[in-house]
Amino acid sequence: MFQPIILSSRVLLALSILAISFLATTETSTSSQSLIDDKLLHFLCFAYLTIIFKFTQFIDQDFWLYVIVLGYGILIEIVQMYLPYRSFEFLDIFADFMGILCAGVLLKLAKNMYISY
């Protein structure tokens, strides 16, 4: 039997992946979106995904968790390369990576603070 936090985080992860995948493959108006806003959105989405993925406890090793989340980001960029209204951008992958990295640091800090109490 799953603990409620694990089960709810797994449902939240699935819904989040569906929502992000949908938003990443739909047409948007680029005139209303600046480059900084786009990269910040990538950063925040992948930090969020990393934290939610960690709570699901699918994978014990952090390295593989980060690889899977970054792989999802790269997959989104590859799909966008074939969409006429989207484009592949290495800066998006870099923003994804930085979000994953920051989330990893925050998770380590939170774990260390929790252990110290």
PyRosetta script that sets phi, psi and omega in degrees:
from pyrosetta import init, pose_from_sequence

init()
pose = pose_from_sequence("MFQPIILSSRVLLALSILAISFLATTETSTSSQSLIDDKLLHFLCFAYLTIIFKFTQFIDQDFWLYVIVLGYGILIEIVQMYLPYRSFEFLDIFADFMGILCAGVLLKLAKNMYISY")
pose.set_psi(1, 132.0)
pose.set_omega(1, 179.9)
pose.set_phi(2, -78.5)
pose.set_psi(2, 147.5)
pose.set_omega(2, 171.1)
pose.set_phi(3, -71.0)
pose.set_psi(3, 150.3)
pose.set_omega(3, -177.2)
pose.set_phi(4, -58.1)
pose.set_psi(4, -37.4)
pose.set_omega(4, -178.8)
pose.set_phi(5, -67.0)
pose.set_psi(5, -36.8)
pose.set_omega(5, 179.6)
pose.set_phi(6, -69.7)
pose.set_psi(6, -45.9)
pose.set_omega(6, -179.7)
pose.set_phi(7, -63.1)
pose.set_psi(7, -46.2)
pose.set_omega(7, -179.2)
pose.set_phi(8, -66.9)
pose.set_psi(8, -34.6)
pose.set_omega(8, 177.7)
pose.set_phi(9, -69.8)
pose.set_psi(9, -31.7)
pose.set_omega(9, 177.0)
pose.set_phi(10, -68.6)
pose.set_psi(10, -40.7)
pose.set_omega(10, 176.3)
pose.set_phi(11, -65.2)
pose.set_psi(11, -43.3)
pose.set_omega(11, 178.9)
pose.set_phi(12, -63.2)
pose.set_psi(12, -40.0)
pose.set_omega(12, 177.6)
pose.set_phi(13, -62.0)
pose.set_psi(13, -46.7)
pose.set_omega(13, -180.0)
pose.set_phi(14, -60.8)
pose.set_psi(14, -45.3)
pose.set_omega(14, 179.2)
pose.set_phi(15, -65.2)
pose.set_psi(15, -38.3)
pose.set_omega(15, 179.8)
pose.set_phi(16, -66.2)
pose.set_psi(16, -42.1)
pose.set_omega(16, 178.7)
pose.set_phi(17, -64.4)
pose.set_psi(17, -40.9)
pose.set_omega(17, 177.1)
pose.set_phi(18, -62.1)
pose.set_psi(18, -45.8)
pose.set_omega(18, -178.5)
pose.set_phi(19, -65.2)
pose.set_psi(19, -45.6)
pose.set_omega(19, -179.6)
pose.set_phi(20, -65.8)
pose.set_psi(20, -40.4)
pose.set_omega(20, 178.1)
pose.set_phi(21, -62.6)
pose.set_psi(21, -42.3)
pose.set_omega(21, 178.4)
pose.set_phi(22, -63.3)
pose.set_psi(22, -49.4)
pose.set_omega(22, -178.0)
pose.set_phi(23, -65.3)
pose.set_psi(23, -32.8)
pose.set_omega(23, -178.7)
pose.set_phi(24, -74.1)
pose.set_psi(24, -17.2)
pose.set_omega(24, -177.2)
pose.set_phi(25, -113.5)
pose.set_psi(25, 4.7)
pose.set_omega(25, 177.6)
pose.set_phi(26, -98.7)
pose.set_psi(26, 158.5)
pose.set_omega(26, -178.9)
pose.set_phi(27, -76.8)
pose.set_psi(27, 135.7)
pose.set_omega(27, 177.5)
pose.set_phi(28, -126.9)
pose.set_psi(28, 160.5)
pose.set_omega(28, 175.2)
pose.set_phi(29, -86.8)
pose.set_psi(29, 114.8)
pose.set_omega(29, -176.5)
pose.set_phi(30, -76.1)
pose.set_psi(30, -16.5)
pose.set_omega(30, -178.1)
pose.set_phi(31, -69.2)
pose.set_psi(31, -27.8)
pose.set_omega(31, -178.2)
pose.set_phi(32, -89.9)
pose.set_psi(32, -0.3)
pose.set_omega(32, -174.2)
pose.set_phi(33, -121.7)
pose.set_psi(33, 121.1)
pose.set_omega(33, 178.4)
pose.set_phi(34, -86.2)
pose.set_psi(34, 165.1)
pose.set_omega(34, -179.3)
pose.set_phi(35, -61.3)
pose.set_psi(35, -41.1)
pose.set_omega(35, -179.0)
pose.set_phi(36, -66.6)
pose.set_psi(36, -42.2)
pose.set_omega(36, 178.4)
pose.set_phi(37, -61.6)
pose.set_psi(37, -40.1)
pose.set_omega(37, 180.0)
pose.set_phi(38, -64.5)
pose.set_psi(38, -45.6)
pose.set_omega(38, -179.1)
pose.set_phi(39, -69.3)
pose.set_psi(39, -36.6)
pose.set_omega(39, 176.2)
pose.set_phi(40, -63.7)
pose.set_psi(40, -39.0)
pose.set_omega(40, 177.7)
pose.set_phi(41, -64.0)
pose.set_psi(41, -43.3)
pose.set_omega(41, 175.8)
pose.set_phi(42, -60.0)
pose.set_psi(42, -47.5)
pose.set_omega(42, -179.9)
pose.set_phi(43, -56.5)
pose.set_psi(43, -51.3)
pose.set_omega(43, -177.0)
pose.set_phi(44, -67.5)
pose.set_psi(44, -40.8)
pose.set_omega(44, 179.7)
pose.set_phi(45, -62.6)
pose.set_psi(45, -41.5)
pose.set_omega(45, -176.7)
pose.set_phi(46, -80.8)
pose.set_psi(46, -25.7)
pose.set_omega(46, 170.5)
pose.set_phi(47, -66.0)
pose.set_psi(47, -45.2)
pose.set_omega(47, 178.2)
pose.set_phi(48, -60.0)
pose.set_psi(48, -48.4)
pose.set_omega(48, -179.8)
pose.set_phi(49, -60.5)
pose.set_psi(49, -39.7)
pose.set_omega(49, -179.8)
pose.set_phi(50, -63.7)
pose.set_psi(50, -43.8)
pose.set_omega(50, -179.7)
pose.set_phi(51, -65.9)
pose.set_psi(51, -46.1)
pose.set_omega(51, 179.3)
pose.set_phi(52, -63.1)
pose.set_psi(52, -42.8)
pose.set_omega(52, 179.4)
pose.set_phi(53, -60.6)
pose.set_psi(53, -39.0)
pose.set_omega(53, 179.0)
pose.set_phi(54, -62.7)
pose.set_psi(54, -40.6)
pose.set_omega(54, -179.4)
pose.set_phi(55, -68.9)
pose.set_psi(55, -22.1)
pose.set_omega(55, 179.8)
pose.set_phi(56, -70.2)
pose.set_psi(56, -23.1)
pose.set_omega(56, -179.1)
pose.set_phi(57, 59.0)
pose.set_psi(57, 33.7)
pose.set_omega(57, 173.9)
pose.set_phi(58, -69.4)
pose.set_psi(58, -37.8)
pose.set_omega(58, -174.1)
pose.set_phi(59, -128.7)
pose.set_psi(59, 132.7)
pose.set_omega(59, -179.1)
pose.set_phi(60, -82.2)
pose.set_psi(60, -33.4)
pose.set_omega(60, -176.4)
pose.set_phi(61, -88.2)
pose.set_psi(61, 122.9)
pose.set_omega(61, -177.2)
pose.set_phi(62, -60.6)
pose.set_psi(62, -38.9)
pose.set_omega(62, -178.3)
pose.set_phi(63, -55.0)
pose.set_psi(63, -47.2)
pose.set_omega(63, -177.7)
pose.set_phi(64, -70.7)
pose.set_psi(64, -30.8)
pose.set_omega(64, 174.5)
pose.set_phi(65, -62.0)
pose.set_psi(65, -46.6)
pose.set_omega(65, 179.9)
pose.set_phi(66, -64.5)
pose.set_psi(66, -38.9)
pose.set_omega(66, 179.3)
pose.set_phi(67, -63.8)
pose.set_psi(67, -42.2)
pose.set_omega(67, -179.3)
pose.set_phi(68, -66.3)
pose.set_psi(68, -44.4)
pose.set_omega(68, -179.6)
pose.set_phi(69, -65.6)
pose.set_psi(69, -42.4)
pose.set_omega(69, 177.9)
pose.set_phi(70, -66.3)
pose.set_psi(70, -37.8)
pose.set_omega(70, 176.2)
pose.set_phi(71, -59.4)
pose.set_psi(71, -38.3)
pose.set_omega(71, 176.4)
pose.set_phi(72, -63.2)
pose.set_psi(72, -41.9)
pose.set_omega(72, 178.5)
pose.set_phi(73, -63.6)
pose.set_psi(73, -41.8)
pose.set_omega(73, 178.1)
pose.set_phi(74, -66.2)
pose.set_psi(74, -39.9)
pose.set_omega(74, 177.6)
pose.set_phi(75, -60.2)
pose.set_psi(75, -42.3)
pose.set_omega(75, 177.7)
pose.set_phi(76, -60.2)
pose.set_psi(76, -43.7)
pose.set_omega(76, 179.9)
pose.set_phi(77, -64.4)
pose.set_psi(77, -38.4)
pose.set_omega(77, 178.3)
pose.set_phi(78, -64.7)
pose.set_psi(78, -43.1)
pose.set_omega(78, 177.5)
pose.set_phi(79, -62.0)
pose.set_psi(79, -42.2)
pose.set_omega(79, -179.0)
pose.set_phi(80, -64.9)
pose.set_psi(80, -26.2)
pose.set_omega(80, 178.8)
pose.set_phi(81, -62.5)
pose.set_psi(81, -29.5)
pose.set_omega(81, -177.8)
pose.set_phi(82, -96.5)
pose.set_psi(82, 0.1)
pose.set_omega(82, 177.3)
pose.set_phi(83, -94.3)
pose.set_psi(83, 132.1)
pose.set_omega(83, -176.1)
pose.set_phi(84, -66.1)
pose.set_psi(84, -23.4)
pose.set_omega(84, -177.9)
pose.set_phi(85, -103.2)
pose.set_psi(85, 8.6)
pose.set_omega(85, 177.2)
pose.set_phi(86, -131.1)
pose.set_psi(86, 169.8)
pose.set_omega(86, 178.5)
pose.set_phi(87, -146.5)
pose.set_psi(87, 154.4)
pose.set_omega(87, 176.2)
pose.set_phi(88, -79.0)
pose.set_psi(88, 131.9)
pose.set_omega(88, 178.1)
pose.set_phi(89, -137.3)
pose.set_psi(89, 125.2)
pose.set_omega(89, 177.2)
pose.set_phi(90, -65.6)
pose.set_psi(90, -30.4)
pose.set_omega(90, 178.7)
pose.set_phi(91, -64.5)
pose.set_psi(91, -30.8)
pose.set_omega(91, 175.8)
pose.set_phi(92, -65.1)
pose.set_psi(92, -42.7)
pose.set_omega(92, 178.8)
pose.set_phi(93, -65.2)
pose.set_psi(93, -38.4)
pose.set_omega(93, 177.8)
pose.set_phi(94, -64.5)
pose.set_psi(94, -43.0)
pose.set_omega(94, 177.7)
pose.set_phi(95, -64.1)
pose.set_psi(95, -38.2)
pose.set_omega(95, 175.9)
pose.set_phi(96, -60.8)
pose.set_psi(96, -47.4)
pose.set_omega(96, -179.5)
pose.set_phi(97, -60.6)
pose.set_psi(97, -43.3)
pose.set_omega(97, -180.0)
pose.set_phi(98, -65.5)
pose.set_psi(98, -37.0)
pose.set_omega(98, 176.3)
pose.set_phi(99, -64.4)
pose.set_psi(99, -41.9)
pose.set_omega(99, 177.9)
pose.set_phi(100, -63.9)
pose.set_psi(100, -44.4)
pose.set_omega(100, -179.8)
pose.set_phi(101, -62.1)
pose.set_psi(101, -46.7)
pose.set_omega(101, 179.5)
pose.set_phi(102, -63.7)
pose.set_psi(102, -41.0)
pose.set_omega(102, 177.8)
pose.set_phi(103, -62.8)
pose.set_psi(103, -40.0)
pose.set_omega(103, 177.8)
pose.set_phi(104, -61.6)
pose.set_psi(104, -42.4)
pose.set_omega(104, 178.2)
pose.set_phi(105, -65.4)
pose.set_psi(105, -44.6)
pose.set_omega(105, 178.9)
pose.set_phi(106, -61.8)
pose.set_psi(106, -40.5)
pose.set_omega(106, 178.4)
pose.set_phi(107, -64.6)
pose.set_psi(107, -40.2)
pose.set_omega(107, 177.8)
pose.set_phi(108, -65.0)
pose.set_psi(108, -43.6)
pose.set_omega(108, 178.4)
pose.set_phi(109, -62.8)
pose.set_psi(109, -43.2)
pose.set_omega(109, 179.4)
pose.set_phi(110, -63.7)
pose.set_psi(110, -40.6)
pose.set_omega(110, 178.9)
pose.set_phi(111, -64.8)
pose.set_psi(111, -43.9)
pose.set_omega(111, 178.6)
pose.set_phi(112, -64.4)
pose.set_psi(112, -38.3)
pose.set_omega(112, 177.8)
pose.set_phi(113, -67.7)
pose.set_psi(113, -38.9)
pose.set_omega(113, -179.8)
pose.set_phi(114, -65.5)
pose.set_psi(114, -42.2)
pose.set_omega(114, -179.7)
pose.set_phi(115, -65.9)
pose.set_psi(115, -34.4)
pose.set_omega(115, -176.7)
pose.set_phi(116, -71.4)
pose.set_psi(116, -16.5)
pose.set_omega(116, -179.6)
pose.set_phi(117, -84.9)
pose.dump_pdb("model.pdb")
